[in-house]
Amino acid sequence: MKTIYLAGGCFWGTEHYISQFEGVVETTVGYANGSVKDPAYEQVYTDQTGHVECVKVEYDEEKISLATLCRLYFRSIDPLLLNRQGEDIGTRYRTGIYWTDPEDQTIVEAIFEEVQHGYSEPLAVEKGPLKCFYPGEEYHRKYLVKNPQGYCHLSLSLLKSAMIYSQIVKELRANSDEEKKIVLPRFFKTGKGLYGEGDKFLGVIVPNTRKVAKRHKDSPETVLEMLLESEWHECRLCALLILREKYRKAPDDAVRFYLTHTKGINNWDLVDLSAPYILGDYLVDKPDRNILYDLADSPEMWKQRIAVVSTLMLIRNGQFDDTLKLAERLMDSRHDLMHKSIGWMLREVGKRNEEILVQFLDKHMHEMPRTMLRYAIEKFPETKRKEYIKPSRP
């Protein structure tokens, strides 16, 4: 069990919001980091004690990480406001994250840096070791559970999103398979220095993730953002499968969301199960394909793969030019996963027009990485494959 202390304005709302997330075991409202020992609420209310309304959060790090908790916390505050959240004003309503375990400092500071990137002004959120904490009075504890119509500075939409997100995570975890929890991290190369380093798995097979996504296809975008920020691979996949459903009704909105949340699309299956069906399908009847080349020119390998794999839907509609141009543009990629994705797309072109593929191979076979070439010629007869395989690059 781990503990972190979160100050997010009125502790009624902060406690109610944080307590909904799976992995949060217990919450306690109270007063932190002031100069008066064991203060009463009436003393804290004067803003003369130095205390801040705060929530002690005890959580199971096997179910929810500190990083995820911090990201969810930041969703509940305006991080630029000093001594104010919503209509609540005063130093007791300042925001902050306080730790008791020194090892938590690195994680908290990394999240602060991540959040700061989204703002030009400095964050007004405190961070540091907890100095002191005194539990609040009984009538403050679980206030909004005991008084559902009581005051809350947080929006109803945020609280609803938290409930939906929590339900999705619970449903995914209910489909967890112990054997898959062991196998999937190896399959997706999560070891140190590998492409999936740090990715975590609940052990849910894709068909079951699809079922959860369909049940929650009408979830608001905030829920999808929460899922895409999760450390759990299946949560991010579920978000993308929900987005595929949303694309059917509102393609412009779905593509906008997709392109502004690529950070969470960070493994090959997440790309392959989303890019063709969202961005690729969207571009089929669009003459402007510049976004593909912008993604391809990114230093981030997953964005490059999004660009390439998106063309699958173009290929299925008889449009090959962008695939061939991207293959040339990314020919020198050092990533094996890019070699595989480009070779795969070239093979798809060849399945529909072998002559075009042959022309491309004859022009580039001496510079193509061996994996890319092997994938591209996989459907050729053996004798024809041998004509190409020797001259390829290592």
Stockholm file with secondary structure:
# STOCKHOLM 1.0

chainA/1-394         MKTIYLAGGCFWGTEHYISQFEGVVETTVGYANGSVKDPAYEQVYTDQTGHVECVKVEYDEEKISLATLCRLYFRSIDPLLLNRQGEDIGTRYRTGIYWTDPEDQTIVEAIFEEVQHGYSEPLAVEKGPLKCFYPGEEYHRKYLVKNPQGYCHLSLSLLKSAMIYSQIVKELRANSDEEKKIVLPRFFKTGKGLYGEGDKFLGVIVPNTRKVAKRHKDSPETVLEMLLESEWHECRLCALLILREKYRKAPDDAVRFYLTHTKGINNWDLVDLSAPYILGDYLVDKPDRNILYDLADSPEMWKQRIAVVSTLMLIRNGQFDDTLKLAERLMDSRHDLMHKSIGWMLREVGKRNEEILVQFLDKHMHEMPRTMLRYAIEKFPETKRKEYIKPSRP
#=GR chainA/1-394 SS CEEEEEEESSHHHHHHHHTTSTTEEEEEEEEESCSSSSCCHHHHTTTCSCCEEEEEEEECTTTSCHHHHHHHHHTTSCTTCSSEETTEESGGGCEEEEESSTTHHHHHHHHHHHHHTTCSSCCCCEEEECCCEEECCGGGTTHHHHCTTSCCSSCHHHHHHHHHHHHHHHHHHHTCCHHHHHHHHHHTTCSTTSTTTTCBCCCCCHHHHHHHHHHTTTCCHHHHHHHHTCSBHHHHHHHHHHHHHHHHHCHHHHHHHHHTCGGGCCSHHHHHTTTIIIIIHHHTTCSCCHHHHHHHTSSCHHHHHHHHHHHHHHHHTTCCHHHHHHHHHTTTCCCHHHHHHHHHHHHHHHHHCHHHHHHHHHHHTTTSBHHHHHHHTTTSCHHHHHHHHTTSBC
#=GC SS_cons         CEEEEEEESSHHHHHHHHTTSTTEEEEEEEEESCSSSSCCHHHHTTTCSCCEEEEEEEECTTTSCHHHHHHHHHTTSCTTCSSEETTEESGGGCEEEEESSTTHHHHHHHHHHHHHTTCSSCCCCEEEECCCEEECCGGGTTHHHHCTTSCCSSCHHHHHHHHHHHHHHHHHHHTCCHHHHHHHHHHTTCSTTSTTTTCBCCCCCHHHHHHHHHHTTTCCHHHHHHHHTCSBHHHHHHHHHHHHHHHHHCHHHHHHHHHTCGGGCCSHHHHHTTTIIIIIHHHTTCSCCHHHHHHHTSSCHHHHHHHHHHHHHHHHTTCCHHHHHHHHHTTTCCCHHHHHHHHHHHHHHHHHCHHHHHHHHHHHTTTSBHHHHHHHTTTSCHHHHHHHHTTSBC
//
